[in-house]
Amino acid sequence: MGLSTRHLLQLEGAPREDLNLILDTAESFREILDRPIKKVPPLRGKTVLNLFYEPSTRTRISFELAEKRLSADTISFSAATSSVKKGETLKDTVRNIEAMRIDMVVVRHSSAGVPYYLTQCLEANIVNAGDGAHEHPTQGLLDIFTIRRKYKKIDGLRVLLVGDIRHSRVARSNIWGLKTLGASVAVCGPTTLLPYEVERFGVDVYTNIDEAMEGVDVVNILRIQLERQQAGLFPSQREYTNLFGITAERLTRLNPNYTIMHPGPMNRGVEITNEVADGPASVILEQVTNGQAVRMAVLFLLSGADKRETDLTKTE
């Protein structure tokens, strides 16, 4: 049994069975991460290129660890230290990658659509690690996986995304994945940080955080991109915190057994207080750990390893 595609470009339109397959497979890999020896052999002999045109810490390290734990050979590309600085185009970079016989490419780029472009140029499996303001599918999947581990379901839960929805690829992947799996999704933020025609996403839209948090099970707090303040999209950090910051006082509006999430990096004291970020309902660090399991599952399934007789319980 495998995915219905050779690539992971977005969660919009992804079949429910594909999402559940990734989540179920990630559960097996999550158990491996708790072992003393965390390495298994399914991707031995495969070469994975991490093609990052944007800065990244968590996503890049998470993918690199996932690849190494699956025994893949990995190569990391950074635009800041590559021939891109000398004027090399994306097309020429891709042609060189093809000549190196790479099996899988994990790509992050500031322009939406680059992962799709690579599928037209390469025989390799392509994994989108974030493209512009389009999507960040593995972040969406790890958020959903973290929720499912706690509640044992997604269907019927109420999830609120708070912050800069307009520029957030994480928000889009969460919305599409959560809705496909049966969750009720709401978004909240300043009008200037909501997408044009946001209603087309099929979510409930709020500009009042206190109203938005009523009856919610999960709050996923998105990073306020402080560079947006220079564009005048919100008056000041202090005003944003007063109107939309997630504080302990506001948590009383949530359902019992609520969950606090944040994809990182956090602006403590702006979109989230220390008390909330470090509180008992926070699963922010679990998201980081679960990200490895989800990315291991994605790489494993796209490589076709699940079509071979592969024992996930066997270590190196």
N, C-alpha and C positions, 0 to 999 in steps of 0.2 A: 504494500500500500504506500502510495507516495502523494506528493503535492500535485495539483493540477497544472502546475507551471514549473519552468526551470529556473525562475527568478523570483525574488521578493522585492517588488518595487513599491507597493502601497497596500494598505488594508481596505481602501475603498473598492468595493466589488469583490473582495476575496470571499470565497464560499465558506459558509459556517463550518463545514466538515474539515476544510484546510486549517482554519484557525484552531479548531479543537484538536486536530492531529498535532499541530505544533505545541500546543499547551500540554497535551498528554505526554508527548515525547520529552518536553522540558522537565516534566515531573521525574522521569527516570534519570535525567542528567543532574537534577537538583540533588538527588540522593548521593550521586558520585562526588559532588562537591564537599560533602561532609566526611568523606573518607580520608585516611592518612595519605593514601596515594590517589591523586585526583586525575590521573592520566589514563585514557582508554584509546584503543587503536583504530577506530573506524575510518579516519581520514589519512592514515599512513600512506605516503606516496603521492598525496594530493598537494598542490602548491596554491596558496591563497595570497593574493595581493591586497593590502590595505591601501587604497588610493584616496588619500585625504587632502582635499584642496582647502579645507577650513580647519581652524584650530579645534582640537578636541582632547579631552582628558579621559573622562569616564567611558565614553563610547569606544574610543580607540583602544584603550587598555582592556576593556571588556571583550572586544572582538579578538584582540591578540591572545588573551588568556584562553578564550573559548577555542581558538584554532590550535593552540599548543596543547590544551588538554585533550583534544581529539587526535593528536599526533600528526597534524598537518605541518608542512614546511611553510613558513610565513615570510613575506617580504613587506616592508612598510615603506610607503612613498609619502613624502611631505612636499607640497608645492613650494614651501619656503626654502627648501634646500635642494631643489631639483632643477632640471633644464627649463622648467616653466619660467624661472627667473631670467633665463636667457632668451625668452621669446618663443619657446616651443608651444605649439598649439595643442589643444586637447586631442584633436584628430591624430596628430603625429605621435603624441604620447600613447594613445590607444593602439596605434599600429605597432609601436615598439613592444607594447605589452603582449599583443597577439603573437609577435615573433618569438617571444620568450616562452610560449606554450604554457601560459598560466591557466589553471583549472577553475578558479573562483576569484571574483573581484568584489571586495567590499568598498563602496565608494561614498564619500561625502563631498558635496559641492554646494556652493552658494546659489547656483542656478537650478531652478526646478526643471526636471526633464532629463538631466544628464544621465542618471541610471538607465532610463529607457533608451537613450541614444547609444549607450554602451552595448545594449542587447542587440542593436542593429549592426554593430561593428565586430563583436567578439563571439566566439563559440563558448566562452566561459560562462558559468553561472554568475549572475549579478545580484548583489544584495545592497539595497539602498540603506545607507547609514545616515540619511538626512540630505534632502535636496531642496535648497531654498526654503520657501514657506509652504512647500507642498506637503511632504509627509516624512515621518521618521518611524517606519513600521516596527522595527525591533524594540524601540522605546515604548510604543503603544502596546506591543505584545507583552513586554515584561511588566508593564503597569497592570494589564489585565490578568496576567499570571499571578501577580502578587495579590490582587483582589480575590481571585478564585481560590488561592491557597488558604486565605483566611475564612471566606464565607462558604467554600465548597460549591459555589455557583456564581454565575454572572446574571442569569435571567432573573428579572424582577428587582434588581438593585437600583438604587437611585444614586447617580454619580454626578458631582458638580465639578466643573473645570473653572478655575478662577484666575483672572489675570489678562495677559496680552494674548488674546485668542487670535487676533488679526494676523500677527506675524509668526504664530506658533505652528510648526509642523507637528510637534508632539500632540497638540490639541486635536488636529485633524485626524491623526492616526488613532488616537483614543476614541474619538467620536465614532468613526466608521467601525472599528473593531467592537466596541462596547455595544453599539446598536445592533450589529449583526448577531451578537450573542444574547440579545434580549434585555439589555439594561436600558433604563430610562436616563437620558443624559440632559444636563442643563449647563449653560455657560453664563458667566457673570464677569463684567469688567466695565470700565468706562466706555461710553459710546464710541470714542475715538480709537479704542483698541479692540473693537468688535469688527469682524469681516463685513464687507458690503453684502447685503442680502443674506445675513447669517441664518435666517429662518430656513433657507434651503437645505441646511444640514440636518433638518428634522430634529432640532433640539429646542428646549425651552430657554428663552433669553431673558436675562435680568441685568439691571444696572444698579440694583439695591442688594448688597451682600446679605443683609439680615433676612430679607424675603427669600433670597436664593437658597439659604442654608436650611430652611424649614423642611424637615422630613428627609434629609439627605443621609445616606449611608457612608459615602466616600467623598472626601474633598481632595482633589488633585490640584495643587497650587503651582501655577506656572511662574517662571522667572520673569520679573519685570525687566525688560531690556532697557537699562538706564540710558543707553544711547538714544532711545526714542524721546527722552525728555527734551533733548536739544531740538527735536522737530516740533515741540509744542503739543505733543499728543496727550500729556497730562501736566498740570501746573507745577507740582512739586512732589518730591518723595513723601514729605510729611502729609500732604493732602491725600495722596494715594493710600498711605497707611491708615489714615483716619477713616477713609471711605471704604476701602477694600481689603485692608490687612486682616489676616486670620489671627485672631487673638483668643486667649482662653475664654474670655467672656462670651465670645460669639459661638463657641463650641456647644453651648447649652441648647442651641436651636436644632442640633443634629439628632438623628435617631440614636438610641442606645447602641453600644458596640460599634461606634463610628470609627472610621479610619482616616488618617491624615497622610497624604502622599506629596512628593515633590520630586520632579525629574532631575533637579540640580542643573547648574549650581544655584545655591540659595543666596538671596540677599536678605540676611537676617536683619530684622528690625524694619524691613520695608514691606515685603509681601507676607512675611511670617515672623512671629515672635519666637525667641529662644524657647520659651515655655512650651509652645505648641510643637516646634521642630523636634525637641528632645523629650516630649511627653510620652506617656505609655501607649497612646493610640497611633503614634508615628511609626510608619514602616519604611521610612526613607532609606535606611541602610539595607533593609531587606531587599528593596528594589535593586540596589547595586549588586548584591549577591545573586538575586534571581535573574539579573540581566545576563550573566554568564550562562546559566542553564538554558535560557531561551535562545541565546545566540548559538550555543552548541546544537540545540535542536534544529534550528533553521539551517545551519551549515550541513549537518548530518543528513537532513531530509533532501535538501537541494542537490547534494552530491550523489544521491541515488543509493547511499549506503543502506537505507532501509529495505531496498529491493534485494539486497544480498543477505545471506545468513550472518547476521551481526549480533553478537552477544554483548549487550550494553553493560552487563555486570562484570565483564572480564577486564581487569586492569592490564597495564603493560607488564 
